[in-house]
Structure formats: structure tokens, C-alpha cells
Amino acid sequence: MRHDDGMLLEKLSLPRGEIALPAFFPDATRGAVRSAGADDLVNCGVRGLVMNAYHLMTKPGRSVVKELGGLNRFTGWTRPILTDSGGFQVYSLIRENPRFGEITPSKIIFRTDGGVKTVITPEKCIQSQFAYGSDVMTCLDCCTHPNDPYETTKRAVDLTVRWAAKCKEEYTRLLNEKSKIGGAAAAGRPRPLLFGIIQGGNDRALRKECADALKEIGFDGYGFGGWPLDSNGALVRDILEYTASLMPDAGAKYAMGVGKPENIAACFKMGYGLFDCVLPTRDARHNRLYVLSGEGGFGDLGRDFYEYYYPLDEKYARDGRPVSEYCDCALCKNHSRAYLRHLLNTGDPTGTRLATIHNLRFYITLTEALGRARRP
């Protein structure tokens, strides 16, 4: 990412620390990264986490988190937290079954199977993220499927812009209120950031319309909203690259949901600097680990720079080597392939924890290598 003067944007200054870019934030949707504790994440080099404002609103509830001091105190994670508004999740549920709710010009109405009604407005979205103590907040947006007709995608863009303006207004009001009573700004600390989300599906004109309107409102960063993959699972490179070009170079460019290592490398070249995905932790739970395919680390980030390692293969039953000799994670430094296979075969949760640590460390090492490669 580049500033308007041609300088690279190398960090985000947040209330709970600086984030060197590029960065990968593991998904801690409900307040935890599955199978890994806070200390594990710190030891992996994780700088920040993504948590979901909607899911936390339902369980344990905004008031519970606020009463217990915000997400950092509640979860024991002391580093930055980015909160996703949850619009994508609610949209997906309503799309699958319209009886779950409806999307109106002013709010999203969602009903669970048990009949519990939840109303999400742009104002409530921002109020919740302030209550959580988020370092990076995201605007409520309206997502669409890539195959949706133009009219549906156009309506989503209009709602996204409308809601973004309301989010910015509420954000400014609450930030000023906190400053008056001695908040972060009054103490001289960095304020939390607010990101707008660019929708528009695969329609370039709608992407530009959305981006131009959001830039007019003004945000600290901009995310690529919607599906980053096509129906075959391939990266939608053209629209991702085009959308990145619409984002101001002086702000953060967030490739939401981009998770495959080769896709992170590709999107970094487009200008994106922030990534999140459930993929590394999900793959760990399904016994699929990432290892470099070549020698000497991440020097060559071409198409086939890594491969999958399947720890349950019989050939590893007596293998005393680490999963990867190029990895410095807790698994590779301390345990053999045979031991990991034994843990997984016996159902010991330590095996899944070590596999998760390994995959997360791979992702962090990847983004660190990308950062080094761009510096002169």
C-alpha cells in the first residue's frame, strides 16, 4: 500500500499497539481462536484478531462484555481487535431462509429458530463496537451474492452507503463523547479506526459508485466486501485489483475473507495489507497443515511455494523429524511427526492445538516475508 506521496503505508497505529503491514488476523469470531489460547497466539506472532460484533451481540451479549471491561479483558487478549459488523453473516442466514428476517432501508431484522428477534441498525452496530472496546470498527454493510441481478446489487450498494454515513455519524458522536470524559483521544492515545466496506459484486461501475461515495464520507480504511472467490473457488483477481485501485493509498486496504496463502500473496501485490480468514485454523482441525515446498524459507512466493502436509498418513508413524525444519513454531521446535500423529490418532486435543499453532505461525511468517520483500 502506498501513500499519496508514493511512500509505503507500513503500519496502523491503534489504541492497543502498532500493526506492521501486511498483517494476518486470525478469526476469533465468538471471542476465541478455536484450539489456541492467547499465549499461543502471542507466541505465534499474531498481532491482532477479528471478532464478530453480531455473534457477540447474541452470546454473551453486549452488556455482558461491556460490564466485564470490553473484549480485551473478557477474552484475555491484550493486543488489537478488529470487529466485523456481522452484516455478512446475517445476510447469509436471511438469504438461505427468508423467514429468518428482512433487510429494510434503516435496519436488519433477524429472527432465530427460537423466535428471538434481533434488530441491527447502523447506530447499534457502532454502539456495540464501542462497548466492546474495538481497535478497528467496521461499518454495517449489505452484502450480495456475485450471481445476484443488477437491481439487487445496486440496492445493496445504496444501503451500504446509507448505513456507512449513519455509522460515521454515530462513530463521531461517541468518539467526541469519550474524549470529553477522558477517553483515548483525551489521553493522547491513538483513537479506534473506522473502516468502510466497498460492495458492488462483480460490477465495476457499482464498485466505483460505492467506493466514491464512501470516500466522500471518509474512513480510515476500506474493505473489499462480498465474495473474493468465484464459483470454482478461484480468486476474482480483476475485481479485487480494480477495487484496490479505488481505495485511497493513504488508508488501510482490507481483503476481507481472503485466506489461501497464494491468494494473500497475490492480493498483497494488488495493494492490500490486511487479511483475515478461518482457513488456517479450520484446516488444522481437519488435519491439513501448511509447509514450504522449497528450501530456504519464503524467498520464492511463486504459485507453488507451499504444499499440504497430512499428519495422519501411516508413513509418519515412526518419523522423528519435525513437520517442517523451516518452521519455528512450538510443534516443529519440540515434537516429531510421529508424536503429532499419535496425539491426533488418540483424540488428544493437544494435537489439534499444536496443528493450529503451526498453521497460524505459517501465515504470520508469510506476511512477515511479504513485508520484508517490499522494503528496499
C-alpha positions in Angstrom: 0.0 0.0 0.0 1.3 3.4 -0.9 0.7 6.9 0.5 -0.3 9.6 -2.0 3.3 10.7 -2.0 4.4 7.3 -3.1 5.6 6.1 0.3 4.5 2.7 1.5 2.0 2.5 4.3 3.8 0.2 6.7 1.7 0.3 9.9 -1.6 1.1 11.6 -1.4 3.0 14.9 -4.2 1.6 17.1 -5.1 2.1 20.8 -3.5 -1.2 21.8 -0.4 -1.0 19.7 1.0 -0.7 16.2 0.3 -3.2 13.5 3.0 -3.7 10.9 1.5 -4.3 7.4 0.9 -6.6 5.8 -0.8 -8.5 8.6 -3.0 -11.5 9.0 -5.6 -11.5 11.7 -7.0 -15.0 12.7 -10.7 -15.2 13.1 -11.8 -15.3 16.7 -15.5 -15.0 15.7 -17.0 -15.6 19.1 -14.2 -14.2 21.2 -11.7 -17.1 20.8 -9.5 -18.7 18.2 -10.5 -22.3 18.3 -7.9 -24.7 19.8 -5.5 -21.9 20.7 -5.1 -19.7 23.8 -4.0 -16.1 24.0 -0.4 -17.1 24.9 -0.3 -19.5 21.9 -1.3 -16.6 19.6 1.3 -14.2 21.0 4.0 -16.9 20.7 2.9 -17.3 17.0 3.5 -13.6 16.4 -0.2 -12.8 15.9 -0.7 -9.0 16.2 -4.5 -8.8 16.1 -7.7 -10.8 16.0 -11.0 -10.4 14.2 -14.2 -10.9 16.3 -17.8 -10.7 15.1 -20.0 -8.0 16.5 -23.2 -9.7 15.7 -22.3 -13.1 17.2 -21.0 -11.4 20.3 -24.2 -9.4 20.5 -26.2 -12.6 20.7 -23.8 -14.5 23.0 -22.8 -13.5 25.6 -24.4 -10.1 24.8 -23.1 -6.6 24.5 -24.0 -5.6 28.1 -22.1 -8.6 29.5 -18.9 -7.8 27.5 -19.2 -4.1 28.5 -19.7 -4.8 32.1 -16.6 -7.0 32.2 -14.4 -4.3 30.7 -14.6 -4.9 27.0 -13.4 -7.7 24.7 -9.7 -7.5 25.7 -10.4 -8.0 29.4 -13.2 -10.5 28.7 -11.0 -12.7 26.4 -7.6 -12.1 27.9 -6.2 -10.9 24.6 -4.2 -7.7 25.1 -3.4 -6.8 21.5 -5.6 -5.1 18.9 -9.1 -6.4 18.0 -10.9 -5.7 14.7 -14.7 -6.3 14.9 -16.6 -7.3 11.9 -20.1 -5.8 11.9 -21.8 -9.1 11.2 -23.8 -7.9 8.3 -22.4 -10.7 6.1 -23.4 -13.4 8.5 -26.9 -12.1 9.0 -27.3 -11.6 5.3 -26.2 -15.2 4.6 -28.7 -16.6 7.0 -31.6 -14.5 5.6 -30.6 -15.4 2.1 -30.7 -19.1 2.9 -34.1 -18.8 4.6 -36.1 -15.5 4.2 -38.3 -16.4 7.2 -35.3 -15.6 9.4 -35.7 -11.9 8.7 -35.7 -9.0 6.4 -33.4 -6.1 5.3 -35.1 -2.6 5.3 -33.6 0.8 4.4 -32.9 1.5 8.1 -32.2 -1.8 9.7 -31.8 -5.6 9.5 -34.4 -7.6 11.4 -33.3 -11.1 12.2 -35.2 -13.9 13.9 -33.7 -17.1 15.2 -35.3 -20.6 15.0 -36.5 -20.0 18.6 -38.3 -16.8 17.6 -35.9 -14.4 19.2 -35.9 -11.1 17.3 -32.7 -9.1 16.9 -32.7 -5.7 15.3 -29.4 -4.3 13.9 -29.1 -0.7 12.9 -26.0 1.2 11.8 -26.1 3.1 15.1 -26.4 -0.1 17.2 -23.6 -1.6 15.2 -21.2 1.2 16.2 -22.5 1.4 19.7 -21.8 -2.3 20.2 -18.2 -1.9 18.8 -17.5 1.0 21.2 -18.9 -1.2 24.1 -16.5 -3.9 23.0 -13.6 -1.6 23.0 -12.6 -2.4 19.4 -9.4 -1.1 17.9 -10.8 -1.2 14.4 -14.5 -1.0 13.8 -16.3 -1.8 10.6 -19.5 -0.2 9.2 -22.7 -2.2 8.8 -22.9 -3.2 5.1 -25.3 -5.0 2.8 -23.8 -7.9 1.0 -24.9 -9.7 -2.1 -24.1 -12.9 -4.0 -21.9 -12.5 -7.2 -24.8 -14.0 -9.2 -27.4 -11.6 -8.0 -29.1 -9.4 -10.6 -28.1 -5.8 -11.1 -31.1 -4.4 -9.2 -30.2 -6.5 -6.1 -26.6 -5.4 -6.2 -27.5 -1.8 -6.8 -29.8 -1.8 -3.7 -27.0 -3.3 -1.6 -24.7 -0.5 -2.7 -27.3 2.1 -1.9 -27.9 0.6 1.6 -24.2 0.1 2.3 -23.5 3.8 1.6 -26.6 5.0 3.5 -25.6 2.8 6.5 -22.0 3.9 6.3 -23.0 7.6 6.6 -25.0 6.8 9.7 -22.2 4.7 11.1 -19.7 7.5 10.6 -22.1 10.0 12.3 -22.6 7.7 15.3 -18.8 7.0 15.5 -18.0 10.7 15.5 -20.6 11.4 18.2 -19.4 8.6 20.5 -15.7 9.4 20.0 -16.4 13.1 20.9 -18.3 11.9 23.9 -15.5 9.7 25.1 -13.0 12.4 24.6 -14.9 14.8 26.8 -14.9 12.3 29.7 -11.2 11.4 29.3 -11.1 8.7 26.6 -8.3 7.6 24.4 -8.1 10.8 22.4 -8.0 12.9 25.5 -5.2 10.8 26.9 -3.1 11.3 23.7 -3.5 7.7 22.6 -4.5 6.7 19.1 -8.2 6.5 18.5 -10.0 3.4 17.2 -10.3 3.3 13.5 -13.4 3.0 11.4 -13.4 1.1 8.1 -16.0 1.4 5.3 -16.8 -1.7 3.2 -17.0 -1.5 -0.6 -19.8 -3.5 -2.2 -20.9 -3.9 -5.8 -20.4 -7.5 -6.6 -18.6 -8.1 -9.9 -19.9 -4.9 -11.4 -17.1 -2.3 -11.9 -19.4 0.6 -12.2 -21.2 -0.3 -8.9 -17.9 -0.8 -7.1 -16.8 2.6 -8.2 -20.1 4.2 -7.2 -19.8 2.6 -3.8 -16.1 3.5 -3.3 -16.6 7.1 -4.4 -19.5 7.6 -2.0 -17.6 6.0 0.9 -14.5 8.2 0.2 -16.7 11.2 0.3 -17.9 10.3 3.8 -14.3 9.5 4.8 -12.9 6.4 6.5 -9.6 5.2 7.9 -9.6 2.2 5.8 -11.7 0.3 3.2 -12.6 -3.4 2.9 -13.4 -5.5 -0.1 -17.0 -6.6 0.6 -18.6 -9.6 -0.9 -17.2 -12.9 -2.2 -13.5 -12.8 -3.1 -13.8 -16.1 -4.9 -15.7 -17.3 -7.9 -17.9 -20.4 -8.2 -14.9 -22.6 -8.8 -13.0 -21.3 -5.8 -10.6 -19.1 -7.8 -9.7 -15.6 -6.7 -11.7 -12.9 -8.6 -8.5 -11.1 -9.4 -9.8 -8.5 -11.8 -12.5 -7.1 -9.4 -10.2 -7.3 -6.4 -7.4 -5.4 -8.2 -9.9 -2.9 -9.5 -11.4 -2.3 -6.1 -8.0 -1.9 -4.5 -7.2 0.8 -7.1 -10.4 2.7 -5.9 -9.2 2.7 -2.3 -7.2 5.7 -1.1 -3.5 4.7 -0.9 -3.1 6.6 2.5 -5.5 4.2 4.2 -5.7 0.6 5.1 -6.8 -1.8 2.3 -8.5 -4.8 3.8 -9.0 -8.0 1.8 -11.8 -9.5 3.9 -12.0 -13.3 3.9 -9.0 -13.8 1.6 -7.2 -16.8 3.2 -5.3 -19.1 0.9 -1.6 -18.4 1.2 -1.2 -17.8 -2.6 -4.2 -15.5 -2.6 -2.8 -13.4 0.2 0.5 -13.1 -1.7 -1.5 -12.1 -4.9 -3.7 -9.6 -3.1 -0.6 -8.0 -1.4 0.8 -7.3 -4.8 -2.5 -5.5 -5.6 -2.1 -3.2 -2.6 -4.0 -5.0 0.1 -2.3 -5.0 3.5 -4.8 -6.6 5.9 -6.2 -10.1 5.7 -8.4 -12.5 7.8 -9.8 -16.0 7.3 -10.8 -19.1 9.2 -8.8 -21.3 6.8 -5.6 -21.9 8.8 -7.5 -22.9 12.0 -10.2 -24.9 10.1 -7.6 -26.8 8.1 -5.7 -27.6 11.3 -8.9 -29.1 12.8 -9.2 -31.2 9.6 -5.6 -32.4 9.8 -4.2 -30.4 7.0 -1.0 -28.4 7.7 1.0 -26.0 5.5 4.7 -26.5 4.8 7.1 -24.8 2.4 7.7 -26.8 -0.7 11.2 -25.4 -1.4 14.3 -24.8 0.7 15.4 -21.7 2.5 12.2 -20.2 3.6 9.8 -17.8 1.9 12.3 -16.5 -0.6 10.2 -17.6 -3.6 6.5 -16.8 -3.3 5.5 -18.2 -6.7 2.5 -20.3 -7.3 3.7 -23.5 -5.7 5.7 -22.1 -2.7 3.9 -24.4 -0.2 2.2 -27.7 0.0 -0.2 -29.6 2.3 1.1 -31.9 5.0 -1.4 -34.6 6.2 -0.1 -35.8 9.6 -2.2 -38.9 9.9 -0.5 -40.7 7.0 0.9 -44.1 8.0 4.3 -43.2 6.7 4.8 -40.8 9.6 4.2 -43.4 12.4 7.9 -43.7 13.1 9.1 -40.4 11.7 11.3 -38.5 14.2 11.6 -35.3 12.1 9.7 -32.1 12.7 6.8 -31.3 10.4 8.9 -28.6 8.9 12.6 -27.9 9.5 12.0 -24.3 8.4 9.3 -23.6 11.0 10.0 -22.2 14.5 6.5 -22.9 16.0 6.0 -24.9 19.2 5.2 -28.0 17.3 8.2 -28.0 15.0 10.7 -27.0 17.7 9.6 -29.5 20.2 7.8 -32.5 18.7 8.1 -35.1 15.9 5.8 -36.0 13.1 5.3 -39.4 14.9 4.2 -37.7 18.1 1.7 -35.4 16.4 0.2 -38.4 14.6 -0.1 -40.2 17.9 -1.9 -37.3 19.5 -4.3 -36.9 16.7 -4.9 -40.7 16.5 -5.7 -40.9 20.2 -8.0 -37.8 20.0 -5.9 -35.8 22.4 -6.8 -32.1 22.0 -3.1 -31.2 22.3 -2.7 -32.5 18.8 -5.2 -30.0 17.3 -3.8 -27.2 19.4 -0.3 -27.9 18.0 -1.6 -28.2 14.5 -3.4 -24.9 14.9 -0.2 -23.2 16.2 1.7 -24.5 13.3 -0.7 -23.2 10.7 -1.0 -19.8 12.3 2.8 -19.4 12.5 3.0 -20.3 8.8 0.6 -17.4 8.0 2.3 -15.0 10.2 5.7 -15.9 8.7 4.2 -15.5 5.2 3.1 -11.9 5.9 6.4 -11.1 7.6 8.2 -12.3 4.5 5.9 -10.2 2.2 6.7 -7.2 4.3 10.4 -7.7 4.1 10.2 -8.3 0.3 8.7 -4.9 -0.4 11.2 -2.9 1.6 14.3 -1.7 -0.2 
